[in-house]
Amino acid sequence: MAEVVFWREAEKDYRQLDGSLQQWTDAAVERLQLRGSEIGKPLRNNSYSKLSGFKELKNHKLGIRLIFKPVAGGAVEIIEIAAIGSREDGKVFKEIEKRRRDR
């Protein structure tokens, strides 16, 4: 079982979601707690972001992505949720790159 923590900015993202998107996010967090880093699509570096080491869960119908990073934490795997946002135009990828650089 993994421990899931939110980056401060991701907590703000979560609070701004409507009810159905919060429900999807809650279910995604439960899946991450149970299965840890074995789920999610690995992300890679590209021309506008360096996201190697991050993964994403997405819902095409709802148009949302949850970006997270598995972190080695000894006996317990830690999953850091870095961003939750719209799939539109890769907007969330640009935002997570900014957050990653600021950390």
N, C-alpha and C positions, 0 to 999 in steps of 0.2 A: 504494500500500500504506500502511496506517495503522499507527501505533504505538499499542498498547493498554496502558494502565496501570490498575492497581487502586488505588482509595482504600484506605487502611489498614483501614477497617471492612469493605470488600468482600472483602479478603483473608481476614479472619476469617470472614465469611459463607461463603466458598468452602471453607475448611478444615472447616466444620461440616456440609457437604453429604455425603450418602452417595455411593457410587461411581457410580450411574447418573446422579445429578444433576450430579456433577463431570464425567462424560463429556459430558453435554449442554452444560454451561458451556464446556468446552474447545472443542467444536465451534462454539459461538456466538462465542467469542473468535477462532477461525480465520476465521469468516465476516466478523467485524468487521475483522480485519487485511486481508483481501482486498478488501472492498467499502466499508469505512469508513462514513460517515454516510448513504450512500444506502439503507441498510436500517434497519429498525426503525420502530415507530409513534411519531410525535411525541406528547409529553405536553403537557398544558396546566395552567394554574392552576385551582384549584377552592377550595371553602370551607376545606379543611384542609391544602392544600399548594400551593406555588408552584413548579411543575415545568416551566414553559415553558423550552425550550432542552434539556430532557432527552428521551431516547427510550427505548423498551423493546423487548425481544425476549421472547417468552413461549412456553411450551409448555403447552397446555391439558391434555394427557394426564398430564404429570408434575406439573402444578400449580405451575409456577415462573416467575418473572419475573427478567430481568436488566435493570437500569436503568443507562443510560450517558449521557454527555454528550460530544458532539463539541466539540473545542476547536481554534481556529485556532492552528496552530503553524508558520507559515511554509510551507516547501516540503513538510513532512510533516504530514499530518493526525493529530491525537492524539485518541484515544478514551479517556475516563476512565470506568471502570466504578465506579459509585457504590454499588450494592447488588445483592444476589442474594437472593431470598427467595420465600416462599409467596405464591400468588395469593389466598389466603384473606382475605376481608373487607378488601381494600386495605391489609393490614398493612404491606407493603413500601413503599407510598406514604407512609404516616405516618412510617416509619423514615427514609426518604430526605429528607423535609422536615426532620426533626430534624438529620440530618447536614449538610444544606445550610446551615441556620442556624448550625451550630456551626463551619463552615469560615471 
